[in-house]
Amino acid sequence: MGEATIRDVARRAAVSVASVSRALNGLANVHPDTRARVLSAAQDLGYVPHAGARSLSLARTHAIGVVLPDLHGEFFSEVVRGLDREASAHGYHLLLSNMHDDAGHAGQALRAMRGRVDGLVVMAPHIDDAALAAMLPQSLPTVMINSAGGSGRHSLRIDNRTGAQAMANHLVALGRRNIVHIAGPEGNTDAQERREGFLAAVSGDVTVRVVTGDFTEASGERAIAGLIEEGATFDAIFAGNDMMALGALQALRAAGVVVPQAVAVAGFDDVPLARYLSLTTIRVHMAEIGARAAARLIDALDGRPSDPSTELIQPELVVRATTAAPQDVRNNP
């Protein structure tokens, strides 16, 4: 006898193929008696859904789908590290996909997860909330990270405005009055909130010039090299993330500009590389955000759901050598 098919299970359980699919995917609109009959038939026939070997008694994959804007870079690797740590501790593994900056690609990535995972963790700060809500599979428990509005799901968000305000206060307290802000890409929620928070915190005697980057090191380097080439004057740089700040440092050093004496430089996120290069930044505990997202999702998968809510993650200012002379830095590893 050949390998059992879903039609064989349907015949054995005396239900439709659609009912078998719903029962094996753990959907709620299946009568308990029907679900039990389907699972028993699948067990008897040795049927395994094509999405992968599942625990037939639970119709679970024990996999969590993670969909991020990108899979490269220290920020995302830290988030994934926290997700994996928490998921592994509870017997789950991760399936990763990226959506880049394209809403169409995001829809494809989310559709590809159906039938392969028990739930989703999604980060999409660059996609409109209504559009994202329409893409999310309604049958899958989902936790959002830093998405525009949460899409009616449990959400974790960095308090970007508060972090940017803390950085503005720090630079102004140092006497910096001519500041460049390298903002992240247009349409990105994190970039917008960091820009707005920073601009709202500076006083009228401070000049802020905003230039746009794309969260990459190369874009930060291009932005500052361009300003230096045109003869612009400034005494501080606040980049919307650490990678753009590191690019800015490269441009300043190539031009012979002394940091922090001539120009103070700061970023946002506190990626591991920022610590090695002594970059002043806003720490957002990326791995912890990933771990907390996984924990909230696993609670829902294990029958401990909670009402959709938003957890606001409070960042903290970390002062290092790029805004203060080394002897002025105290207890900020």
C-alpha positions as CSV (number, residue, x, y, z in Angstrom):
1,M,0.0,0.0,0.0
2,G,1.3,3.4,-0.9
3,E,1.7,6.4,1.4
4,A,-1.6,7.6,2.8
5,T,-3.2,10.7,1.4
6,I,-5.5,13.3,2.9
7,R,-8.3,11.7,0.9
8,D,-7.6,8.4,2.6
9,V,-8.0,10.1,6.0
10,A,-11.2,11.7,4.9
11,R,-12.7,8.4,3.8
12,R,-11.6,6.6,7.0
13,A,-13.0,9.4,9.2
14,A,-16.2,9.8,7.0
15,V,-15.7,13.5,6.6
16,S,-14.8,15.9,3.8
17,V,-11.2,16.6,2.8
18,A,-11.7,20.2,3.9
19,S,-12.7,19.0,7.4
20,V,-9.5,16.9,7.6
21,S,-7.5,20.0,6.6
22,R,-9.1,22.2,9.2
23,A,-8.7,19.5,11.9
24,L,-5.1,18.9,11.2
25,N,-4.3,22.6,11.1
26,G,-5.8,23.1,14.5
27,L,-8.5,25.5,13.4
28,A,-11.3,26.4,15.9
29,N,-14.3,25.7,13.6
30,V,-14.1,21.9,13.9
31,H,-16.4,19.9,16.2
32,P,-14.3,18.1,18.9
33,D,-15.8,14.7,17.8
34,T,-14.8,15.4,14.2
35,R,-11.3,16.4,15.2
36,A,-10.9,13.3,17.3
37,R,-12.1,11.1,14.4
38,V,-9.7,12.8,12.0
39,L,-6.7,12.5,14.3
40,S,-7.5,8.8,15.0
41,A,-7.8,8.1,11.2
42,A,-4.6,9.9,10.5
43,Q,-2.8,8.0,13.2
44,D,-4.1,4.6,12.0
45,L,-3.1,5.3,8.4
46,G,0.3,6.8,9.3
47,Y,-0.7,10.0,7.5
48,V,1.8,12.9,7.8
49,P,0.8,16.4,6.4
50,H,3.0,17.6,3.6
51,A,4.0,20.7,5.6
52,G,6.2,18.5,7.8
53,A,6.0,15.8,10.4
54,R,3.5,16.9,13.0
55,S,2.4,15.6,16.4
56,L,-0.8,14.2,15.1
57,S,-2.4,14.1,18.6
58,L,-2.0,17.9,18.7
59,A,-1.8,18.8,15.0
60,R,1.2,21.0,15.9
61,T,4.4,21.7,14.0
62,H,6.2,23.0,17.1
63,A,7.6,25.7,14.7
64,I,7.4,29.5,15.0
65,G,7.5,31.5,11.8
66,V,9.6,34.7,12.1
67,V,9.1,37.3,9.3
68,L,11.5,40.3,9.5
69,P,12.4,43.2,7.1
70,D,15.8,41.7,6.7
71,L,17.8,38.8,8.0
72,H,21.2,40.5,7.8
73,G,22.7,43.0,10.2
74,E,23.4,43.0,13.9
75,F,20.0,44.4,15.0
76,F,18.1,41.5,13.4
77,S,20.6,38.8,14.4
78,E,20.2,40.0,18.0
79,V,16.4,39.8,17.8
80,V,16.6,36.3,16.3
81,R,19.0,35.3,19.0
82,G,16.5,36.2,21.7
83,L,13.7,34.5,19.8
84,D,15.6,31.3,19.4
85,R,16.7,31.2,23.0
86,E,13.2,31.4,24.3
87,A,11.7,29.1,21.6
88,S,14.3,26.4,22.1
89,A,13.7,26.4,25.8
90,H,10.1,25.4,25.1
91,G,10.7,22.9,22.4
92,Y,10.0,25.1,19.4
93,H,12.2,25.8,16.4
94,L,12.2,28.9,14.1
95,L,11.4,29.2,10.4
96,L,12.8,32.5,9.2
97,S,11.9,34.6,6.2
98,N,12.4,38.2,5.2
99,M,10.1,40.7,3.4
100,H,12.7,43.4,2.5
101,D,10.9,46.8,1.8
102,D,8.3,45.4,-0.5
103,A,4.7,44.9,0.6
104,G,4.1,42.3,-2.1
105,H,7.1,40.3,-0.9
106,A,5.7,40.6,2.7
107,G,2.5,38.9,1.6
108,Q,4.4,36.1,-0.1
109,A,6.5,35.5,3.0
110,L,3.5,35.4,5.2
111,R,1.6,33.0,2.9
112,A,4.6,30.7,2.7
113,M,4.3,30.2,6.5
114,R,0.8,28.8,6.4
115,G,0.6,25.1,7.3
116,R,4.3,25.1,8.4
117,V,4.1,26.9,11.7
118,D,2.0,27.1,14.8
119,G,2.3,30.9,15.1
120,L,4.1,34.0,13.9
121,V,6.3,36.7,15.1
122,V,6.3,39.6,12.6
123,M,8.3,42.8,12.4
124,A,7.1,45.2,9.7
125,P,7.7,48.9,10.7
126,H,7.6,49.9,7.0
127,I,4.1,48.5,6.1
128,D,0.8,50.3,6.7
129,D,-1.2,48.8,9.5
130,A,-4.3,48.1,7.5
131,A,-2.3,46.5,4.7
132,L,-0.4,44.4,7.1
133,A,-3.6,43.3,8.9
134,A,-5.0,42.1,5.6
135,M,-1.9,40.0,4.9
136,L,-1.8,38.2,8.3
137,P,-3.3,34.7,8.4
138,Q,-6.3,35.0,10.7
139,S,-6.0,31.5,11.9
140,L,-2.4,31.9,13.2
141,P,-1.6,33.4,16.6
142,T,0.7,36.3,15.9
143,V,2.9,38.7,17.9
144,M,4.0,41.9,16.3
145,I,7.4,43.7,16.9
146,N,7.6,47.4,16.2
147,S,4.9,47.4,13.6
148,A,2.9,50.5,12.8
149,G,-0.3,49.8,14.8
150,G,-0.2,46.2,16.0
151,S,-2.8,45.0,13.5
152,G,-5.1,44.0,16.4
153,R,-2.5,41.5,17.7
154,H,-0.3,41.5,20.8
155,S,2.5,43.9,20.1
156,L,5.9,44.9,21.5
157,R,7.1,48.4,20.6
158,I,10.3,50.4,21.4
159,D,9.5,53.8,22.8
160,N,11.5,55.5,20.0
161,R,10.4,59.0,20.8
162,T,11.6,58.8,24.5
163,G,14.9,57.3,23.4
164,A,15.5,60.1,20.8
165,Q,14.5,62.8,23.3
166,A,17.1,61.4,25.8
167,M,19.7,61.6,23.1
168,A,18.7,65.2,22.2
169,N,19.0,66.2,25.8
170,H,22.4,64.6,26.1
171,L,23.9,66.4,23.0
172,V,22.4,69.7,24.0
173,A,23.8,69.4,27.6
174,L,27.2,68.9,26.0
175,G,26.8,72.3,24.4
176,R,26.2,71.0,20.8
177,R,24.1,73.5,18.9
178,N,24.5,72.5,15.2
179,I,23.4,68.9,14.9
180,V,22.9,66.6,11.9
181,H,20.2,63.9,12.2
182,I,20.7,61.0,9.8
183,A,17.1,59.7,9.6
184,G,16.0,56.2,8.5
185,P,14.0,55.6,5.4
186,E,10.7,57.4,4.7
187,G,7.7,55.3,5.6
188,N,9.5,53.4,8.3
189,T,7.7,53.8,11.7
190,D,10.9,53.5,13.8
191,A,12.7,56.1,11.6
192,Q,9.7,58.5,11.8
193,E,9.3,58.2,15.6
194,R,13.0,58.7,16.2
195,R,13.1,61.8,14.0
196,E,10.0,63.3,15.6
197,G,11.2,62.6,19.1
198,F,14.6,64.2,18.5
199,L,13.2,67.3,16.8
200,A,10.6,67.8,19.5
201,A,13.2,67.8,22.2
202,V,15.7,70.4,20.9
203,S,15.2,74.1,21.8
204,G,15.0,77.1,19.5
205,D,18.7,77.9,19.8
206,V,19.7,74.5,18.3
207,T,19.9,74.0,14.6
208,V,19.1,70.5,13.3
209,R,19.7,69.5,9.7
210,V,17.9,66.2,8.7
211,V,19.4,64.0,6.0
212,T,17.9,60.7,5.0
213,G,19.6,57.3,5.1
214,D,18.4,53.7,4.8
215,F,19.7,52.2,8.1
216,T,22.9,50.9,6.4
217,E,26.5,51.8,7.3
218,A,27.0,52.9,3.7
219,S,24.2,55.4,3.8
220,G,25.5,57.0,6.9
221,E,28.9,57.3,5.4
222,R,27.5,58.8,2.2
223,A,25.4,61.3,4.1
224,I,28.2,62.8,6.1
225,A,30.8,62.6,3.3
226,G,28.4,64.7,1.2
227,L,27.9,67.3,3.9
228,I,31.7,67.6,4.4
229,E,32.2,67.9,0.6
230,E,29.7,70.8,0.4
231,G,31.4,72.6,3.3
232,A,28.5,72.2,5.9
233,T,29.4,72.9,9.5
234,F,28.1,70.9,12.4
235,D,29.3,69.8,15.9
236,A,27.2,66.7,16.5
237,I,25.5,63.8,14.6
238,F,22.6,61.7,15.8
239,A,22.0,58.8,13.5
240,G,18.7,56.9,13.5
241,N,20.5,53.6,14.1
242,D,24.0,52.5,15.1
243,M,25.0,51.2,11.6
244,M,24.5,54.7,10.1
245,A,26.4,56.2,13.0
246,L,29.3,53.9,12.3
247,G,29.2,54.9,8.7
248,A,29.3,58.6,9.8
249,L,32.4,57.8,11.9
250,Q,34.1,56.4,8.9
251,A,33.4,59.6,6.9
252,L,34.6,61.9,9.7
253,R,37.8,59.9,10.2
254,A,38.5,59.9,6.5
255,A,38.2,63.7,6.5
256,G,40.5,64.1,9.5
257,V,37.6,65.3,11.8
258,V,38.4,64.5,15.5
259,V,35.6,62.7,17.4
260,P,34.2,63.8,19.8
261,Q,36.2,67.1,20.2
262,A,35.1,68.5,16.9
263,V,32.0,66.4,16.2
264,A,30.1,64.2,18.7
265,V,28.5,61.1,17.2
266,A,25.6,59.0,18.5
267,G,23.4,56.2,17.3
268,F,20.4,54.1,18.4
269,D,20.0,50.4,19.2
270,D,23.3,49.4,20.9
271,V,24.3,46.6,18.5
272,P,27.3,44.6,19.7
273,L,29.7,46.4,17.3
274,A,28.7,49.7,19.0
275,R,30.2,48.5,22.2
276,Y,33.5,47.6,20.7
277,L,33.8,51.0,18.9
278,S,32.7,52.9,22.1
279,L,29.7,54.5,20.3
280,T,27.2,56.5,22.4
281,T,23.8,55.2,21.7
282,I,20.3,54.3,22.9
283,R,20.1,50.7,24.2
284,V,16.9,48.8,23.3
285,H,17.8,45.3,24.5
286,M,17.2,43.6,21.1
287,A,17.6,40.0,22.3
288,E,15.2,40.6,25.2
289,I,12.6,42.0,22.8
290,G,12.9,38.8,20.7
291,A,12.7,36.6,23.8
292,R,9.6,38.4,25.1
293,A,7.9,38.2,21.7
294,A,8.5,34.4,21.7
295,A,7.3,34.0,25.2
296,R,4.0,35.9,24.5
297,L,3.4,33.7,21.4
298,I,4.1,30.5,23.2
299,D,1.7,31.5,26.0
300,A,-1.0,31.7,23.3
301,L,0.0,28.4,21.7
302,D,0.0,26.6,25.0
303,G,-3.5,27.8,25.9
304,R,-2.6,30.9,28.0
305,P,-3.9,33.6,25.6
306,S,-4.3,37.2,26.7
307,D,-6.2,40.2,25.3
308,P,-4.3,42.0,22.5
309,S,-2.2,44.7,24.0
310,T,0.9,46.8,23.4
311,E,4.0,46.5,25.5
312,L,6.2,49.6,25.3
313,I,9.9,48.8,25.7
314,Q,11.8,51.6,27.4
315,P,15.2,52.3,26.0
316,E,18.1,53.8,27.9
317,L,20.9,56.3,27.1
318,V,24.4,54.8,27.0
319,V,27.2,57.4,27.0
320,R,30.5,56.3,25.5
321,A,33.6,57.9,24.0
322,T,32.1,59.2,20.8
323,T,30.3,62.0,22.7
324,A,32.5,62.2,25.8
325,A,36.2,62.1,26.4
326,P,37.1,58.6,27.7
327,Q,37.9,59.9,31.2
328,D,34.3,61.3,31.4
329,V,32.6,58.0,30.7
330,R,31.5,56.2,33.9
331,N,30.0,52.7,34.2
332,N,28.6,52.5,30.6
333,P,30.0,49.3,29.1
